[in-house]
Amino acid sequence: WERISSLLFAFLAPGIAPDLLALLAEIHLSVEHRDLLLIWILVGGIQALLVFSLTVISVPLLLDRPTTVGIAIRTSLRAVDANLLPMLAWGA
């Protein structure tokens, strides 16, 4: 997440001060950087959804039963696909 955020800032917000507080203030308060903020939130949400989908079932399954990582991940993805709204509510 950090590396993707760094790339987004480097390409979409060149010239913003390197100080973290100044950067956050500039991003959140400036209309000029609204697109960057929306893309940043969208990319972070996609990453969170991917990690959640891959691990929500697979990690407990690997701890409780003798199975492979591939089967556990496929099971997790199928469970999220079959129960998308409850899983999104649980992940939120």
PyMOL Python script that loads the backbone (N, CA, C, O; Angstrom):
from pymol import cmd

cmd.read_pdbstr("""\
ATOM      1  N   TRP A   1       0.829  -1.182   0.000  1.00  0.00           N
ATOM      2  CA  TRP A   1       0.000   0.000   0.000  1.00  0.00           C
ATOM      3  C   TRP A   1       0.875   1.248   0.000  1.00  0.00           C
ATOM      4  O   TRP A   1       0.596   2.215  -0.709  1.00  0.00           O
ATOM      5  N   GLU A   2       1.921   1.216   0.792  1.00  0.00           N
ATOM      6  CA  GLU A   2       2.791   2.386   0.891  1.00  0.00           C
ATOM      7  C   GLU A   2       3.456   2.692  -0.439  1.00  0.00           C
ATOM      8  O   GLU A   2       3.543   3.855  -0.833  1.00  0.00           O
ATOM      9  N   ARG A   3       3.918   1.680  -1.129  1.00  0.00           N
ATOM     10  CA  ARG A   3       4.611   1.907  -2.408  1.00  0.00           C
ATOM     11  C   ARG A   3       3.652   2.443  -3.465  1.00  0.00           C
ATOM     12  O   ARG A   3       4.002   3.342  -4.230  1.00  0.00           O
ATOM     13  N   ILE A   4       2.459   1.897  -3.506  1.00  0.00           N
ATOM     14  CA  ILE A   4       1.473   2.387  -4.474  1.00  0.00           C
ATOM     15  C   ILE A   4       1.088   3.825  -4.142  1.00  0.00           C
ATOM     16  O   ILE A   4       0.928   4.646  -5.045  1.00  0.00           O
ATOM     17  N   SER A   5       0.940   4.134  -2.859  1.00  0.00           N
ATOM     18  CA  SER A   5       0.651   5.516  -2.460  1.00  0.00           C
ATOM     19  C   SER A   5       1.774   6.455  -2.881  1.00  0.00           C
ATOM     20  O   SER A   5       1.521   7.557  -3.369  1.00  0.00           O
ATOM     21  N   SER A   6       3.002   6.019  -2.692  1.00  0.00           N
ATOM     22  CA  SER A   6       4.139   6.850  -3.101  1.00  0.00           C
ATOM     23  C   SER A   6       4.121   7.116  -4.596  1.00  0.00           C
ATOM     24  O   SER A   6       4.377   8.237  -5.035  1.00  0.00           O
ATOM     25  N   LEU A   7       3.819   6.090  -5.377  1.00  0.00           N
ATOM     26  CA  LEU A   7       3.751   6.271  -6.828  1.00  0.00           C
ATOM     27  C   LEU A   7       2.616   7.216  -7.219  1.00  0.00           C
ATOM     28  O   LEU A   7       2.790   8.076  -8.083  1.00  0.00           O
ATOM     29  N   LEU A   8       1.458   7.057  -6.583  1.00  0.00           N
ATOM     30  CA  LEU A   8       0.340   7.952  -6.881  1.00  0.00           C
ATOM     31  C   LEU A   8       0.704   9.403  -6.599  1.00  0.00           C
ATOM     32  O   LEU A   8       0.429  10.286  -7.411  1.00  0.00           O
ATOM     33  N   PHE A   9       1.321   9.647  -5.450  1.00  0.00           N
ATOM     34  CA  PHE A   9       1.703  11.014  -5.116  1.00  0.00           C
ATOM     35  C   PHE A   9       2.768  11.543  -6.066  1.00  0.00           C
ATOM     36  O   PHE A   9       2.734  12.712  -6.450  1.00  0.00           O
ATOM     37  N   ALA A  10       3.709  10.691  -6.445  1.00  0.00           N
ATOM     38  CA  ALA A  10       4.785  11.142  -7.337  1.00  0.00           C
ATOM     39  C   ALA A  10       4.250  11.541  -8.707  1.00  0.00           C
ATOM     40  O   ALA A  10       4.706  12.524  -9.292  1.00  0.00           O
ATOM     41  N   PHE A  11       3.281  10.780  -9.220  1.00  0.00           N
ATOM     42  CA  PHE A  11       2.773  11.054 -10.564  1.00  0.00           C
ATOM     43  C   PHE A  11       1.626  12.061 -10.593  1.00  0.00           C
ATOM     44  O   PHE A  11       1.509  12.837 -11.541  1.00  0.00           O
ATOM     45  N   LEU A  12       0.782  12.054  -9.565  1.00  0.00           N
ATOM     46  CA  LEU A  12      -0.416  12.885  -9.603  1.00  0.00           C
ATOM     47  C   LEU A  12      -0.308  14.179  -8.806  1.00  0.00           C
ATOM     48  O   LEU A  12      -1.124  15.083  -8.989  1.00  0.00           O
ATOM     49  N   ALA A  13       0.675  14.281  -7.933  1.00  0.00           N
ATOM     50  CA  ALA A  13       0.801  15.496  -7.123  1.00  0.00           C
ATOM     51  C   ALA A  13       2.249  15.945  -7.027  1.00  0.00           C
ATOM     52  O   ALA A  13       2.775  16.089  -5.924  1.00  0.00           O
ATOM     53  N   PRO A  14       2.900  16.169  -8.152  1.00  0.00           N
ATOM     54  CA  PRO A  14       4.298  16.609  -8.078  1.00  0.00           C
ATOM     55  C   PRO A  14       4.393  18.007  -7.471  1.00  0.00           C
ATOM     56  O   PRO A  14       3.534  18.860  -7.696  1.00  0.00           O
ATOM     57  N   GLY A  15       5.429  18.214  -6.718  1.00  0.00           N
ATOM     58  CA  GLY A  15       5.665  19.535  -6.156  1.00  0.00           C
ATOM     59  C   GLY A  15       5.015  19.785  -4.813  1.00  0.00           C
ATOM     60  O   GLY A  15       5.191  20.864  -4.247  1.00  0.00           O
ATOM     61  N   ILE A  16       4.262  18.821  -4.275  1.00  0.00           N
ATOM     62  CA  ILE A  16       3.674  19.000  -2.945  1.00  0.00           C
ATOM     63  C   ILE A  16       4.785  18.828  -1.909  1.00  0.00           C
ATOM     64  O   ILE A  16       5.679  17.999  -2.079  1.00  0.00           O
ATOM     65  N   ALA A  17       4.721  19.612  -0.845  1.00  0.00           N
ATOM     66  CA  ALA A  17       5.750  19.589   0.193  1.00  0.00           C
ATOM     67  C   ALA A  17       5.920  18.184   0.772  1.00  0.00           C
ATOM     68  O   ALA A  17       4.937  17.467   0.959  1.00  0.00           O
ATOM     69  N   PRO A  18       7.170  17.787   1.057  1.00  0.00           N
ATOM     70  CA  PRO A  18       7.421  16.448   1.580  1.00  0.00           C
ATOM     71  C   PRO A  18       7.001  16.254   3.033  1.00  0.00           C
ATOM     72  O   PRO A  18       6.907  15.115   3.490  1.00  0.00           O
ATOM     73  N   ASP A  19       6.745  17.337   3.777  1.00  0.00           N
ATOM     74  CA  ASP A  19       6.315  17.234   5.164  1.00  0.00           C
ATOM     75  C   ASP A  19       4.945  16.559   5.213  1.00  0.00           C
ATOM     76  O   ASP A  19       4.028  16.978   4.507  1.00  0.00           O
ATOM     77  N   LEU A  20       4.798  15.529   6.031  1.00  0.00           N
ATOM     78  CA  LEU A  20       3.571  14.736   6.061  1.00  0.00           C
ATOM     79  C   LEU A  20       2.343  15.572   6.399  1.00  0.00           C
ATOM     80  O   LEU A  20       1.323  15.458   5.720  1.00  0.00           O
ATOM     81  N   LEU A  21       2.413  16.399   7.418  1.00  0.00           N
ATOM     82  CA  LEU A  21       1.252  17.206   7.798  1.00  0.00           C
ATOM     83  C   LEU A  21       0.885  18.205   6.710  1.00  0.00           C
ATOM     84  O   LEU A  21      -0.294  18.415   6.426  1.00  0.00           O
ATOM     85  N   ALA A  22       1.889  18.818   6.104  1.00  0.00           N
ATOM     86  CA  ALA A  22       1.624  19.755   5.006  1.00  0.00           C
ATOM     87  C   ALA A  22       1.022  19.019   3.816  1.00  0.00           C
ATOM     88  O   ALA A  22       0.121  19.531   3.151  1.00  0.00           O
ATOM     89  N   LEU A  23       1.519  17.826   3.553  1.00  0.00           N
ATOM     90  CA  LEU A  23       0.997  17.018   2.450  1.00  0.00           C
ATOM     91  C   LEU A  23      -0.470  16.679   2.673  1.00  0.00           C
ATOM     92  O   LEU A  23      -1.295  16.869   1.779  1.00  0.00           O
ATOM     93  N   LEU A  24      -0.800  16.181   3.854  1.00  0.00           N
ATOM     94  CA  LEU A  24      -2.188  15.815   4.142  1.00  0.00           C
ATOM     95  C   LEU A  24      -3.107  17.029   4.107  1.00  0.00           C
ATOM     96  O   LEU A  24      -4.225  16.944   3.599  1.00  0.00           O
ATOM     97  N   ALA A  25      -2.654  18.139   4.633  1.00  0.00           N
ATOM     98  CA  ALA A  25      -3.466  19.356   4.592  1.00  0.00           C
ATOM     99  C   ALA A  25      -3.694  19.799   3.155  1.00  0.00           C
ATOM    100  O   ALA A  25      -4.806  20.180   2.790  1.00  0.00           O
ATOM    101  N   GLU A  26      -2.658  19.751   2.346  1.00  0.00           N
ATOM    102  CA  GLU A  26      -2.772  20.154   0.942  1.00  0.00           C
ATOM    103  C   GLU A  26      -3.733  19.241   0.185  1.00  0.00           C
ATOM    104  O   GLU A  26      -4.559  19.720  -0.592  1.00  0.00           O
ATOM    105  N   ILE A  27      -3.631  17.948   0.401  1.00  0.00           N
ATOM    106  CA  ILE A  27      -4.478  16.981  -0.305  1.00  0.00           C
ATOM    107  C   ILE A  27      -5.940  17.144   0.102  1.00  0.00           C
ATOM    108  O   ILE A  27      -6.823  17.164  -0.755  1.00  0.00           O
ATOM    109  N   HIS A  28      -6.200  17.262   1.403  1.00  0.00           N
ATOM    110  CA  HIS A  28      -7.582  17.296   1.892  1.00  0.00           C
ATOM    111  C   HIS A  28      -8.265  18.650   1.713  1.00  0.00           C
ATOM    112  O   HIS A  28      -9.484  18.702   1.556  1.00  0.00           O
ATOM    113  N   LEU A  29      -7.522  19.718   1.733  1.00  0.00           N
ATOM    114  CA  LEU A  29      -8.132  21.041   1.689  1.00  0.00           C
ATOM    115  C   LEU A  29      -8.144  21.668   0.304  1.00  0.00           C
ATOM    116  O   LEU A  29      -8.875  22.631   0.071  1.00  0.00           O
ATOM    117  N   SER A  30      -7.365  21.150  -0.598  1.00  0.00           N
ATOM    118  CA  SER A  30      -7.244  21.754  -1.917  1.00  0.00           C
ATOM    119  C   SER A  30      -8.178  21.081  -2.915  1.00  0.00           C
ATOM    120  O   SER A  30      -8.182  19.857  -3.049  1.00  0.00           O
ATOM    121  N   VAL A  31      -8.960  21.880  -3.606  1.00  0.00           N
ATOM    122  CA  VAL A  31      -9.830  21.360  -4.665  1.00  0.00           C
ATOM    123  C   VAL A  31      -8.983  20.846  -5.825  1.00  0.00           C
ATOM    124  O   VAL A  31      -9.391  19.947  -6.560  1.00  0.00           O
ATOM    125  N   GLU A  32      -7.810  21.427  -5.971  1.00  0.00           N
ATOM    126  CA  GLU A  32      -6.899  21.064  -7.053  1.00  0.00           C
ATOM    127  C   GLU A  32      -6.500  19.583  -7.001  1.00  0.00           C
ATOM    128  O   GLU A  32      -6.240  18.979  -8.042  1.00  0.00           O
ATOM    129  N   HIS A  33      -6.452  19.001  -5.811  1.00  0.00           N
ATOM    130  CA  HIS A  33      -5.994  17.622  -5.646  1.00  0.00           C
ATOM    131  C   HIS A  33      -7.134  16.652  -5.325  1.00  0.00           C
ATOM    132  O   HIS A  33      -6.893  15.567  -4.796  1.00  0.00           O
ATOM    133  N   ARG A  34      -8.357  17.032  -5.639  1.00  0.00           N
ATOM    134  CA  ARG A  34      -9.496  16.168  -5.352  1.00  0.00           C
ATOM    135  C   ARG A  34      -9.387  14.840  -6.106  1.00  0.00           C
ATOM    136  O   ARG A  34      -9.709  13.790  -5.550  1.00  0.00           O
ATOM    137  N   ASP A  35      -8.939  14.874  -7.359  1.00  0.00           N
ATOM    138  CA  ASP A  35      -8.788  13.641  -8.135  1.00  0.00           C
ATOM    139  C   ASP A  35      -7.783  12.699  -7.490  1.00  0.00           C
ATOM    140  O   ASP A  35      -8.006  11.489  -7.434  1.00  0.00           O
ATOM    141  N   LEU A  36      -6.679  13.249  -7.005  1.00  0.00           N
ATOM    142  CA  LEU A  36      -5.678  12.429  -6.334  1.00  0.00           C
ATOM    143  C   LEU A  36      -6.272  11.756  -5.109  1.00  0.00           C
ATOM    144  O   LEU A  36      -6.047  10.567  -4.885  1.00  0.00           O
ATOM    145  N   LEU A  37      -7.022  12.495  -4.320  1.00  0.00           N
ATOM    146  CA  LEU A  37      -7.630  11.941  -3.119  1.00  0.00           C
ATOM    147  C   LEU A  37      -8.606  10.823  -3.467  1.00  0.00           C
ATOM    148  O   LEU A  37      -8.612   9.782  -2.810  1.00  0.00           O
ATOM    149  N   LEU A  38      -9.424  11.025  -4.487  1.00  0.00           N
ATOM    150  CA  LEU A  38     -10.378   9.990  -4.889  1.00  0.00           C
ATOM    151  C   LEU A  38      -9.674   8.743  -5.408  1.00  0.00           C
ATOM    152  O   LEU A  38     -10.068   7.625  -5.076  1.00  0.00           O
ATOM    153  N   ILE A  39      -8.641   8.925  -6.217  1.00  0.00           N
ATOM    154  CA  ILE A  39      -7.886   7.774  -6.727  1.00  0.00           C
ATOM    155  C   ILE A  39      -7.191   7.052  -5.586  1.00  0.00           C
ATOM    156  O   ILE A  39      -7.151   5.821  -5.563  1.00  0.00           O
ATOM    157  N   TRP A  40      -6.644   7.801  -4.642  1.00  0.00           N
ATOM    158  CA  TRP A  40      -5.957   7.216  -3.495  1.00  0.00           C
ATOM    159  C   TRP A  40      -6.918   6.356  -2.672  1.00  0.00           C
ATOM    160  O   TRP A  40      -6.572   5.244  -2.273  1.00  0.00           O
ATOM    161  N   ILE A  41      -8.109   6.865  -2.423  1.00  0.00           N
ATOM    162  CA  ILE A  41      -9.113   6.117  -1.665  1.00  0.00           C
ATOM    163  C   ILE A  41      -9.566   4.886  -2.447  1.00  0.00           C
ATOM    164  O   ILE A  41      -9.710   3.808  -1.869  1.00  0.00           O
ATOM    165  N   LEU A  42      -9.791   5.031  -3.737  1.00  0.00           N
ATOM    166  CA  LEU A  42     -10.221   3.913  -4.573  1.00  0.00           C
ATOM    167  C   LEU A  42      -9.167   2.812  -4.619  1.00  0.00           C
ATOM    168  O   LEU A  42      -9.499   1.637  -4.464  1.00  0.00           O
ATOM    169  N   VAL A  43      -7.918   3.168  -4.826  1.00  0.00           N
ATOM    170  CA  VAL A  43      -6.844   2.171  -4.888  1.00  0.00           C
ATOM    171  C   VAL A  43      -6.684   1.474  -3.538  1.00  0.00           C
ATOM    172  O   VAL A  43      -6.501   0.258  -3.492  1.00  0.00           O
ATOM    173  N   GLY A  44      -6.751   2.218  -2.453  1.00  0.00           N
ATOM    174  CA  GLY A  44      -6.678   1.617  -1.127  1.00  0.00           C
ATOM    175  C   GLY A  44      -7.831   0.665  -0.864  1.00  0.00           C
ATOM    176  O   GLY A  44      -7.642  -0.391  -0.261  1.00  0.00           O
ATOM    177  N   GLY A  45      -9.029   1.036  -1.315  1.00  0.00           N
ATOM    178  CA  GLY A  45     -10.190   0.160  -1.157  1.00  0.00           C
ATOM    179  C   GLY A  45     -10.058  -1.124  -1.957  1.00  0.00           C
ATOM    180  O   GLY A  45     -10.430  -2.196  -1.480  1.00  0.00           O
ATOM    181  N   ILE A  46      -9.532  -1.022  -3.165  1.00  0.00           N
ATOM    182  CA  ILE A  46      -9.321  -2.217  -3.994  1.00  0.00           C
ATOM    183  C   ILE A  46      -8.294  -3.138  -3.342  1.00  0.00           C
ATOM    184  O   ILE A  46      -8.476  -4.355  -3.315  1.00  0.00           O
ATOM    185  N   GLN A  47      -7.222  -2.561  -2.820  1.00  0.00           N
ATOM    186  CA  GLN A  47      -6.216  -3.372  -2.138  1.00  0.00           C
ATOM    187  C   GLN A  47      -6.802  -4.048  -0.897  1.00  0.00           C
ATOM    188  O   GLN A  47      -6.543  -5.226  -0.650  1.00  0.00           O
ATOM    189  N   ALA A  48      -7.575  -3.318  -0.132  1.00  0.00           N
ATOM    190  CA  ALA A  48      -8.184  -3.889   1.067  1.00  0.00           C
ATOM    191  C   ALA A  48      -9.149  -5.010   0.703  1.00  0.00           C
ATOM    192  O   ALA A  48      -9.175  -6.044   1.371  1.00  0.00           O
ATOM    193  N   LEU A  49      -9.943  -4.817  -0.351  1.00  0.00           N
ATOM    194  CA  LEU A  49     -10.870  -5.856  -0.791  1.00  0.00           C
ATOM    195  C   LEU A  49     -10.120  -7.102  -1.243  1.00  0.00           C
ATOM    196  O   LEU A  49     -10.546  -8.219  -0.950  1.00  0.00           O
ATOM    197  N   LEU A  50      -9.022  -6.927  -1.943  1.00  0.00           N
ATOM    198  CA  LEU A  50      -8.231  -8.063  -2.402  1.00  0.00           C
ATOM    199  C   LEU A  50      -7.653  -8.847  -1.224  1.00  0.00           C
ATOM    200  O   LEU A  50      -7.767 -10.071  -1.175  1.00  0.00           O
ATOM    201  N   VAL A  51      -7.040  -8.148  -0.285  1.00  0.00           N
ATOM    202  CA  VAL A  51      -6.459  -8.827   0.876  1.00  0.00           C
ATOM    203  C   VAL A  51      -7.548  -9.511   1.694  1.00  0.00           C
ATOM    204  O   VAL A  51      -7.375 -10.652   2.122  1.00  0.00           O
ATOM    205  N   PHE A  52      -8.657  -8.834   1.912  1.00  0.00           N
ATOM    206  CA  PHE A  52      -9.765  -9.424   2.660  1.00  0.00           C
ATOM    207  C   PHE A  52     -10.281 -10.674   1.963  1.00  0.00           C
ATOM    208  O   PHE A  52     -10.481 -11.705   2.605  1.00  0.00           O
ATOM    209  N   SER A  53     -10.498 -10.593   0.653  1.00  0.00           N
ATOM    210  CA  SER A  53     -11.040 -11.722  -0.102  1.00  0.00           C
ATOM    211  C   SER A  53     -10.106 -12.926  -0.078  1.00  0.00           C
ATOM    212  O   SER A  53     -10.562 -14.068  -0.020  1.00  0.00           O
ATOM    213  N   LEU A  54      -8.819 -12.675  -0.122  1.00  0.00           N
ATOM    214  CA  LEU A  54      -7.851 -13.771  -0.132  1.00  0.00           C
ATOM    215  C   LEU A  54      -7.671 -14.417   1.235  1.00  0.00           C
ATOM    216  O   LEU A  54      -7.280 -15.582   1.312  1.00  0.00           O
ATOM    217  N   THR A  55      -7.947 -13.693   2.310  1.00  0.00           N
ATOM    218  CA  THR A  55      -7.593 -14.201   3.639  1.00  0.00           C
ATOM    219  C   THR A  55      -8.758 -14.469   4.580  1.00  0.00           C
ATOM    220  O   THR A  55      -8.567 -15.121   5.607  1.00  0.00           O
ATOM    221  N   VAL A  56      -9.944 -13.994   4.272  1.00  0.00           N
ATOM    222  CA  VAL A  56     -11.054 -14.084   5.228  1.00  0.00           C
ATOM    223  C   VAL A  56     -11.371 -15.532   5.616  1.00  0.00           C
ATOM    224  O   VAL A  56     -11.690 -15.801   6.774  1.00  0.00           O
ATOM    225  N   ILE A  57     -11.288 -16.439   4.690  1.00  0.00           N
ATOM    226  CA  ILE A  57     -11.549 -17.851   4.966  1.00  0.00           C
ATOM    227  C   ILE A  57     -10.254 -18.651   4.957  1.00  0.00           C
ATOM    228  O   ILE A  57     -10.114 -19.608   5.718  1.00  0.00           O
ATOM    229  N   SER A  58      -9.310 -18.272   4.106  1.00  0.00           N
ATOM    230  CA  SER A  58      -8.115 -19.099   3.921  1.00  0.00           C
ATOM    231  C   SER A  58      -7.254 -19.201   5.176  1.00  0.00           C
ATOM    232  O   SER A  58      -6.747 -20.282   5.477  1.00  0.00           O
ATOM    233  N   VAL A  59      -7.077 -18.121   5.909  1.00  0.00           N
ATOM    234  CA  VAL A  59      -6.226 -18.183   7.100  1.00  0.00           C
ATOM    235  C   VAL A  59      -6.827 -19.101   8.167  1.00  0.00           C
ATOM    236  O   VAL A  59      -6.123 -19.985   8.657  1.00  0.00           O
ATOM    237  N   PRO A  60      -8.100 -18.932   8.549  1.00  0.00           N
ATOM    238  CA  PRO A  60      -8.663 -19.878   9.521  1.00  0.00           C
ATOM    239  C   PRO A  60      -8.682 -21.318   8.999  1.00  0.00           C
ATOM    240  O   PRO A  60      -8.468 -22.260   9.763  1.00  0.00           O
ATOM    241  N   LEU A  61      -8.935 -21.486   7.707  1.00  0.00           N
ATOM    242  CA  LEU A  61      -8.961 -22.829   7.127  1.00  0.00           C
ATOM    243  C   LEU A  61      -7.590 -23.485   7.223  1.00  0.00           C
ATOM    244  O   LEU A  61      -7.491 -24.662   7.570  1.00  0.00           O
ATOM    245  N   LEU A  62      -6.542 -22.746   6.921  1.00  0.00           N
ATOM    246  CA  LEU A  62      -5.188 -23.297   7.013  1.00  0.00           C
ATOM    247  C   LEU A  62      -4.807 -23.639   8.452  1.00  0.00           C
ATOM    248  O   LEU A  62      -4.046 -24.578   8.686  1.00  0.00           O
ATOM    249  N   LEU A  63      -5.329 -22.886   9.409  1.00  0.00           N
ATOM    250  CA  LEU A  63      -5.025 -23.164  10.809  1.00  0.00           C
ATOM    251  C   LEU A  63      -5.789 -24.367  11.344  1.00  0.00           C
ATOM    252  O   LEU A  63      -5.288 -25.085  12.210  1.00  0.00           O
ATOM    253  N   ASP A  64      -6.997 -24.594  10.837  1.00  0.00           N
ATOM    254  CA  ASP A  64      -7.857 -25.637  11.391  1.00  0.00           C
ATOM    255  C   ASP A  64      -7.806 -26.974  10.667  1.00  0.00           C
ATOM    256  O   ASP A  64      -8.065 -28.010  11.279  1.00  0.00           O
ATOM    257  N   ARG A  65      -7.482 -26.975   9.393  1.00  0.00           N
ATOM    258  CA  ARG A  65      -7.576 -28.213   8.611  1.00  0.00           C
ATOM    259  C   ARG A  65      -6.327 -28.437   7.773  1.00  0.00           C
ATOM    260  O   ARG A  65      -5.641 -27.489   7.391  1.00  0.00           O
ATOM    261  N   PRO A  66      -6.045 -29.689   7.496  1.00  0.00           N
ATOM    262  CA  PRO A  66      -4.906 -29.978   6.621  1.00  0.00           C
ATOM    263  C   PRO A  66      -5.290 -29.727   5.159  1.00  0.00           C
ATOM    264  O   PRO A  66      -5.943 -30.564   4.536  1.00  0.00           O
ATOM    265  N   THR A  67      -4.899 -28.613   4.632  1.00  0.00           N
ATOM    266  CA  THR A  67      -5.228 -28.247   3.257  1.00  0.00           C
ATOM    267  C   THR A  67      -4.066 -27.466   2.659  1.00  0.00           C
ATOM    268  O   THR A  67      -3.137 -27.082   3.370  1.00  0.00           O
ATOM    269  N   THR A  68      -4.120 -27.236   1.374  1.00  0.00           N
ATOM    270  CA  THR A  68      -3.060 -26.476   0.712  1.00  0.00           C
ATOM    271  C   THR A  68      -3.435 -24.995   0.662  1.00  0.00           C
ATOM    272  O   THR A  68      -4.596 -24.626   0.836  1.00  0.00           O
ATOM    273  N   VAL A  69      -2.446 -24.172   0.424  1.00  0.00           N
ATOM    274  CA  VAL A  69      -2.678 -22.731   0.328  1.00  0.00           C
ATOM    275  C   VAL A  69      -3.589 -22.420  -0.856  1.00  0.00           C
ATOM    276  O   VAL A  69      -4.482 -21.579  -0.749  1.00  0.00           O
ATOM    277  N   GLY A  70      -3.369 -23.091  -1.977  1.00  0.00           N
ATOM    278  CA  GLY A  70      -4.192 -22.853  -3.166  1.00  0.00           C
ATOM    279  C   GLY A  70      -5.656 -23.165  -2.931  1.00  0.00           C
ATOM    280  O   GLY A  70      -6.529 -22.385  -3.310  1.00  0.00           O
ATOM    281  N   ILE A  71      -5.929 -24.296  -2.312  1.00  0.00           N
ATOM    282  CA  ILE A  71      -7.319 -24.670  -2.018  1.00  0.00           C
ATOM    283  C   ILE A  71      -7.932 -23.679  -1.031  1.00  0.00           C
ATOM    284  O   ILE A  71      -9.090 -23.290  -1.181  1.00  0.00           O
ATOM    285  N   ALA A  72      -7.170 -23.275  -0.034  1.00  0.00           N
ATOM    286  CA  ALA A  72      -7.682 -22.324   0.957  1.00  0.00           C
ATOM    287  C   ALA A  72      -8.016 -20.980   0.311  1.00  0.00           C
ATOM    288  O   ALA A  72      -9.049 -20.386   0.619  1.00  0.00           O
ATOM    289  N   ILE A  73      -7.158 -20.503  -0.575  1.00  0.00           N
ATOM    290  CA  ILE A  73      -7.417 -19.225  -1.247  1.00  0.00           C
ATOM    291  C   ILE A  73      -8.623 -19.334  -2.163  1.00  0.00           C
ATOM    292  O   ILE A  73      -9.470 -18.440  -2.176  1.00  0.00           O
ATOM    293  N   ARG A  74      -8.716 -20.413  -2.929  1.00  0.00           N
ATOM    294  CA  ARG A  74      -9.884 -20.592  -3.809  1.00  0.00           C
ATOM    295  C   ARG A  74     -11.167 -20.675  -2.994  1.00  0.00           C
ATOM    296  O   ARG A  74     -12.191 -20.120  -3.393  1.00  0.00           O
ATOM    297  N   THR A  75     -11.123 -21.358  -1.864  1.00  0.00           N
ATOM    298  CA  THR A  75     -12.293 -21.450  -0.992  1.00  0.00           C
ATOM    299  C   THR A  75     -12.684 -20.069  -0.473  1.00  0.00           C
ATOM    300  O   THR A  75     -13.867 -19.732  -0.429  1.00  0.00           O
ATOM    301  N   SER A  76     -11.711 -19.289  -0.089  1.00  0.00           N
ATOM    302  CA  SER A  76     -11.977 -17.937   0.402  1.00  0.00           C
ATOM    303  C   SER A  76     -12.600 -17.071  -0.685  1.00  0.00           C
ATOM    304  O   SER A  76     -13.575 -16.364  -0.429  1.00  0.00           O
ATOM    305  N   LEU A  77     -12.051 -17.119  -1.890  1.00  0.00           N
ATOM    306  CA  LEU A  77     -12.599 -16.332  -2.996  1.00  0.00           C
ATOM    307  C   LEU A  77     -14.018 -16.770  -3.343  1.00  0.00           C
ATOM    308  O   LEU A  77     -14.876 -15.929  -3.613  1.00  0.00           O
ATOM    309  N   ARG A  78     -14.273 -18.076  -3.339  1.00  0.00           N
ATOM    310  CA  ARG A  78     -15.630 -18.567  -3.623  1.00  0.00           C
ATOM    311  C   ARG A  78     -16.608 -18.136  -2.537  1.00  0.00           C
ATOM    312  O   ARG A  78     -17.747 -17.779  -2.838  1.00  0.00           O
ATOM    313  N   ALA A  79     -16.179 -18.165  -1.286  1.00  0.00           N
ATOM    314  CA  ALA A  79     -17.057 -17.757  -0.183  1.00  0.00           C
ATOM    315  C   ALA A  79     -17.407 -16.271  -0.283  1.00  0.00           C
ATOM    316  O   ALA A  79     -18.554 -15.886  -0.057  1.00  0.00           O
ATOM    317  N   VAL A  80     -16.437 -15.452  -0.617  1.00  0.00           N
ATOM    318  CA  VAL A  80     -16.701 -14.020  -0.769  1.00  0.00           C
ATOM    319  C   VAL A  80     -17.620 -13.783  -1.956  1.00  0.00           C
ATOM    320  O   VAL A  80     -18.538 -12.967  -1.875  1.00  0.00           O
ATOM    321  N   ASP A  81     -17.385 -14.483  -3.049  1.00  0.00           N
ATOM    322  CA  ASP A  81     -18.226 -14.337  -4.236  1.00  0.00           C
ATOM    323  C   ASP A  81     -19.669 -14.760  -3.953  1.00  0.00           C
ATOM    324  O   ASP A  81     -20.606 -14.100  -4.403  1.00  0.00           O
ATOM    325  N   ALA A  82     -19.852 -15.839  -3.224  1.00  0.00           N
ATOM    326  CA  ALA A  82     -21.198 -16.347  -2.942  1.00  0.00           C
ATOM    327  C   ALA A  82     -21.939 -15.500  -1.908  1.00  0.00           C
ATOM    328  O   ALA A  82     -23.170 -15.509  -1.870  1.00  0.00           O
ATOM    329  N   ASN A  83     -21.212 -14.779  -1.081  1.00  0.00           N
ATOM    330  CA  ASN A  83     -21.821 -13.996   0.005  1.00  0.00           C
ATOM    331  C   ASN A  83     -21.266 -12.577   0.023  1.00  0.00           C
ATOM    332  O   ASN A  83     -20.829 -12.095   1.067  1.00  0.00           O
ATOM    333  N   LEU A  84     -21.282 -11.912  -1.116  1.00  0.00           N
ATOM    334  CA  LEU A  84     -20.589 -10.634  -1.260  1.00  0.00           C
ATOM    335  C   LEU A  84     -21.079  -9.571  -0.273  1.00  0.00           C
ATOM    336  O   LEU A  84     -20.266  -8.960   0.421  1.00  0.00           O
ATOM    337  N   LEU A  85     -22.377  -9.343  -0.200  1.00  0.00           N
ATOM    338  CA  LEU A  85     -22.872  -8.274   0.682  1.00  0.00           C
ATOM    339  C   LEU A  85     -22.587  -8.543   2.157  1.00  0.00           C
ATOM    340  O   LEU A  85     -22.108  -7.643   2.847  1.00  0.00           O
ATOM    341  N   PRO A  86     -22.864  -9.752   2.672  1.00  0.00           N
ATOM    342  CA  PRO A  86     -22.509  -9.999   4.077  1.00  0.00           C
ATOM    343  C   PRO A  86     -21.005  -9.890   4.337  1.00  0.00           C
ATOM    344  O   PRO A  86     -20.586  -9.399   5.385  1.00  0.00           O
ATOM    345  N   MET A  87     -20.204 -10.347   3.386  1.00  0.00           N
ATOM    346  CA  MET A  87     -18.752 -10.259   3.558  1.00  0.00           C
ATOM    347  C   MET A  87     -18.285  -8.801   3.553  1.00  0.00           C
ATOM    348  O   MET A  87     -17.423  -8.425   4.348  1.00  0.00           O
ATOM    349  N   LEU A  88     -18.848  -7.982   2.664  1.00  0.00           N
ATOM    350  CA  LEU A  88     -18.482  -6.563   2.641  1.00  0.00           C
ATOM    351  C   LEU A  88     -18.887  -5.879   3.941  1.00  0.00           C
ATOM    352  O   LEU A  88     -18.147  -5.048   4.468  1.00  0.00           O
ATOM    353  N   ALA A  89     -20.059  -6.229   4.455  1.00  0.00           N
ATOM    354  CA  ALA A  89     -20.498  -5.655   5.729  1.00  0.00           C
ATOM    355  C   ALA A  89     -19.578  -6.097   6.864  1.00  0.00           C
ATOM    356  O   ALA A  89     -19.241  -5.304   7.743  1.00  0.00           O
ATOM    357  N   TRP A  90     -19.176  -7.356   6.840  1.00  0.00           N
ATOM    358  CA  TRP A  90     -18.291  -7.874   7.877  1.00  0.00           C
ATOM    359  C   TRP A  90     -16.907  -7.219   7.774  1.00  0.00           C
ATOM    360  O   TRP A  90     -16.302  -6.877   8.790  1.00  0.00           O
ATOM    361  N   GLY A  91     -16.420  -7.050   6.565  1.00  0.00           N
ATOM    362  CA  GLY A  91     -15.110  -6.445   6.362  1.00  0.00           C
ATOM    363  C   GLY A  91     -15.072  -4.958   6.659  1.00  0.00           C
ATOM    364  O   GLY A  91     -14.014  -4.405   6.958  1.00  0.00           O
ATOM    365  N   ALA A  92     -16.218  -4.316   6.576  1.00  0.00           N
ATOM    366  CA  ALA A  92     -16.258  -2.872   6.831  1.00  0.00           C
ATOM    367  C   ALA A  92     -16.147  -2.645   8.311  1.00  0.00           C
ATOM    368  O   ALA A  92     -16.159  -1.500   8.763  1.00  0.00           O
TER     369      ALA A  92
END
""", "prot")
cmd.dss("prot")
cmd.show_as("cartoon", "prot")
cmd.util.cbc("prot")
cmd.orient("prot")
